[in-house]
Amino acid sequence: MRLSSLSLRDFRNLAAVELALSPGISVFYGDNGQGKTNLLEAVYLLATLKSFRGAKNGQLIRFEREGEATKRVADCAVIKGRLLTGSLPRDYQVTIDSKGKRIRVDGKDPRGLPNYFSGIKAVSFVPSDLRMVDGGPELRRDFLDRAAFTLDSSYLGVARDYRSALRQKNALLRDGKRTGRSPDPALLSVWNDRLIAAGSSVVNRRVMFLSRFGPVFREVHEGITGAAKGHAEIRYRGPVSGTVMKDGPASIETELRRKIEEASAQEIRRGHATVGPHRDDWELRVGGEPLRAFGSQGQVRSAALGMRMAVMELTHESAGVCPLFLLDDVSSELDVNRNRQLMERLRALNAQVLVTTTSLDNLKLTRDSYAPFLVKNGVVESDA
């Protein structure tokens, strides 16, 4: 998979960008605050329809600062990219305005998100990724769901079914708490049934993904850190036991139903669902110790980088295509050894890589091994 050209209009501080990109490594360098990360964010959004910063649509449309205030100067932002998979070119476009996002493939409605995502994939590594190792559980759930989706876009439908059932159940519970009346048992049973059916599918898909992801991550992690640092292991944490999870969807559904029934009084009292995959977590252990509690900053960096690389390698192995790899702020998160290991693995995958850095000296790469672009005040220019 290769992004051969990129066009941006009114995306954040990037008023107009037109780029031809090389198959290998493209490096976007310049001072902080010039638009380097914005460019990577645009590519990631084109591939996933999400911002890796968690930004809302209105924040993505170009604005200008007037003293302490900001003023929007455009009605919409447009991101276009031409993707080459084999010899077949396909044109992807996302338009962002106050109403949301509109997507096109080759100028047409792709007729469903699975059709859109089947042809474009991206994996990012940004400074905030360190928090998925030692931060809150919502960040780890997001990584797990995003990684499972990158590998298999059909996971999107499973996750959506669960979120829809969860919203309906929570609305019913909140209304009961607000009015002081217990929710209608029949209606609560309906939403519980749907939540359990969808939730057991989510847990099963997550566990299946981790069973494939774990060995790849362990190999990548050891390649970065060395086996002497200890084997890496990921353990899924939730109300359903590991033994039950290994037994498959039917057993997961039975156990999840039992746990939800046990928590019924507590959920009605609190006014929201307290059991389900929206509350689950995973734990990373290295050498038998939980990295979140005992890991150094360097160990956390290596683990976070290894997890992103493992998604790349597993997707390449399973789908036959290598996602775009977006690496933000290489100077702050990667030392010389990790940078060298990373680039060697990416070259072995024949991956297209977009990197940002404040200085080309941070890369420790030969000048003929990448295409440089200078980013200054929202303008991107080739520096070849």
N, C-alpha and C positions, 0 to 999 in steps of 0.2 A: 504494500500500500504506500503510495507516494502522493503528497500534496505538491502539485507542480506549480500552482499559482494561487495567490491569495489577494483578495481585494476587500478593503474595509472602507466604510463611509460613516462618519459621525459616530464612531464607537469610542466612548470615553474621550480621551484627549487626542485621538487619532482622526483627524478630519478627512483625510483621503490617503489611502495607502494602496499601492499596486506593486506586487512583488512576484518575481519568478524565483522559485526555490529549487535548490539542487537536491539530488537524491540522498546525499549523506547528511553531514552536520552543517547547520546554519546557526551562526552565532550573532546575537543581537546585543550590542554593547553600548555603554554610555553611562552618564551619571544617573543617580537615583531620581525618580520622579519625572522621567522623560517619556515614558510610555512603553518600556520594554515588557513589563509584566502584562500590561493591557493587551499587547499583541498576542502573547501566549494565551491569555484568557479568551481572546476572540477565537483562536483556533480550537481551544478546548470546548468552547460553547458551540462552535459549528459541529463538532463531533458528538457532543453529549447533550446539548441544549441546556446545560447547566454551567454556572460560573463556579470555578474552583475557589472563589472568595465568598460564595454564598450571596452574591449581589442580587438585588431585585431589578426588574426590567428597567425601571426609571433611572437607576444608577448607571446603566450601561450606555445611555444616549448622551452624546457629547454636550458638555457644558463648559462655561468659562467662569473664572473667578473674578469677582468685583469686590476687592477688599476682603472682608470676612465672609461675604455671601457668594453663592454660586447661581449662575443663570443658564438655563438650558437654551441652546442655540440651534437645535434641530428637533424635528418631530419624530424621527426614527433613526435607528442605526441599522446598517446592512453589512452582513458578512457573506462573502462569496469565496468558494474554493473549488478548484478543479482537482479531482482525485483520479489517480491512475492505479488500477489494480490489474496487473498484466498489461495488456495493450489497450484496455477499454477505458476511455475517459468519461467521467461523470461530473456534472456541475451541481454542487450543493450550495444552497442559499438559505440564510436565516435573516428575517426582517424583524426587528424589535421595536415596538411602539407601546403606547399607553394601554393598549388592549391585550398585549401579550406577544407571543412569537408566532410568526408564520414561516413555514418551511416549504422548500421546493427542491426537487431533484430533476435536473435537466429541464427546468422551467415549468414543471408540472407538480401537482399535488401528489405526494408519494403514496397516498391512500393508506395511512397508518404508520405509526412510529416504527414498528418492526421492519417495514420496508426501507425506511430512512436509515435506521441504525445498522442494517445488514451490510452496508457498503462503506461505512466510515467508523473508525475506532481511534481513540486516543487515550494515553495514560500520561498523567502529569506527576511531577515531583516538585513540590513547592515547600518553602520553609515551614509553613503551618502543618505539614504532614507529620512532623515530629510529635504533635499532640495526639495523633491517633494511637501512639504507643503508650504515652504516659498521661493523656488527658481523659476527658469524660467518655462514658460508654457510647454516647450518641455518635461520636467521631469514629469509633471502631465499627459500629453498625453501618455507618455510611460507607466506610471503606469496603466492608464485606459485601454489601448490596451492590455497590458500584462495580466491584471486581467481578462478581457473579454475572452482572449484566454485561460487562465488557466481553466476557467469555461467551455468553449465550443471551442474546437480546430478548428471548422469550421470557426471561426472568422478570422483565418489566411488567408483563401482564399479571403475573403471580403477585408481585409486590403491590400493584395497584388494587387488586381485588382485596388484599388484606387492609390496605389503608382506607378503602371505602367502607368496609365493614367496621373498622375501628372508629372512624368518624361518626358513623350512625349510632354505634353503641355508646360512645362518649356523649353524644348529644342527648341521648335518652337519659343517661345517668346524671348529666349536669342539670337537665330540666327537673328531674326528680329531687335533686338536692336543693335546687332553687325554690321549688314549690313546697318542699317538706313532705311530699307524697312519694311513696315507693313507686318505681316505674312499673308499667303494665307487664306482668310476668310473661304473658304470651309474646308480646313484642320483644321483650328482652331475650326470650328464648330464641326467637327468629334471628336476632343479630348475633347472639352467641354461637348459633349453629354456623352462620356464615363466617364469623370470625375464626372459629375453630377449624373449619374446612380450609380456609385460605391460610390461616396461621400455621397449620401443620405442613402445608405445602412450602411455605417460606422456610420453616425450620429444616425441612428435609432437603430443600435445594441448597441452603447454606451449608449444611453438613456434608452433602455430596460435593459441593465446591471445595470445602476445606480438605476433604479426603484426597482430592487431586492436587490442590494448591500446596498442602503441607510439605510433601517431599520435594517439590520444585523450589519452594522458598528455602527449605533447609539447605539444599545444594547451593543456591545462589548466596545465601547468607554465609556459608562456610567459605565460598570463593572470595567473599569480600573481607571476612574477618580472620579466616583460618580455623581449622577444626579444633585447635587448642582452646579456643574461646568457649567451647561447649556446643552441643547440639541444640538447635532451635525447635520448639514445639508450640503449636497453637491449640488451645483448648476452648471449646465452645462452652459458654456458661448460660444456663437458663433453667426454668423449672422442670424441664423434661430431662431425665437422666441420660448419661452417655450410652448406657446399655440399651435403653428404649430407642434412642435415636438410631442406633445401629440396626434395629429391627425393621425400620422403614416407616412409610407414611401412616399406615393403619395404626401401628402402635403409638406413634407420635400423637395422632389425633385422639386416641383413647386417653392417653396420659394428660394431654393438654386440656381435654374436657374435664377430667377429674380435678386438675389444679384450678381451673376457672370456677368450677362449682364450689370448691373449698373457699375461694376468695370472694364469693358472691356478696356476702354481708359487708365485707370491707370495701368492695367496689361501690356498693350503693351508698355507704356512709361517706366515702371520699368523693364520689361524683365523677369517677373516671376509671377506666380499665387498668388494673394493676398487674395482670398476667397476660403474657403473649410475647411474640418475637420483637415487639417494639420496646420491650424492657430487657431483652437478652444482651449478652456481652460476649467477648472472647478475651482470653488471656494469652500473652506471649511469654514463654519461659525459655531461658537460655542456660544450659548447664543445670537444669532442674530448678532454677530460681526465677521468680516472676520479674521480668525486665522492668515493669512499671514501677516496682518498689525499689529494686536494687541496681538497675542499670545506670551506667555513666552516660553523660551526654553523647560521647562518641559511640557507645553501644546502641543508644536510641537512634542516632543518625544512621548507623549501619543497618539496623533492623528496618527502619522506615524505607530506606533506599532499596533494601533487599525485597521488601514486599511489593514495591512498584515494579521492580525488575522481574519478579516472579510472575506477576500478572502479564507482563509483556511476553515472557517466554512460554507461559502456559497457553496464552491466546495464539501465539505463533504455532505452537505444537498442535493445538486442537483445531483451529480454524484455517490454518494454512496461510494466514496473512499476519503481518506484524503491525501492531498499532503505531501511530505516530507517538513519539516520546517527547514530552515537553518538560524541560528542566529549567526551573527558575532560580536565579540568584546563586549560581554555582560557587561564587566566592565565599558565601557565608556558610554553606552547608557541607561542602566536600573538601577534604584535604587532598594532597597530591596523590596518595596511594588509592584512596577511594575513587577519585576522578579517573585514574588510569584503569582501574578494574572495571569501572562503569563503561568507559568508552570501548574497552576491549570486548565486553559482552555485547554491547550494542552493535559493534561492527560485525561480530559473529552472527547476529540476527539479521544483518543487512537492514537495520532500522533507519528510518529517517528521523533525525533529531533536531529539535529547535531549542537552543540554549540562550539564556540571558546571563549577562555578567557585567560588572562595572568596568572591568579591564580585561583585555585579551590575554594579558600575562597570567591571569588566574587559571587559564585552561591547561597550561603545560602541554600543549599540542603543537605539532609542527604547523607552520603557517600554510602549507599546501594541503592540509587535511580537513579544512573547513572553509565555508563561505562566510565572510564577515559583513555585518550590516551595522551602520552607525544609527543610533536612535537619539534624536535631540529635539526637544520641544514638540513632540508628537509627529515628527517627520522621520521617515525611515529611508535610508539611502544605502545602496550597495557600496562597500568599501573594498571591492576586489582589485 
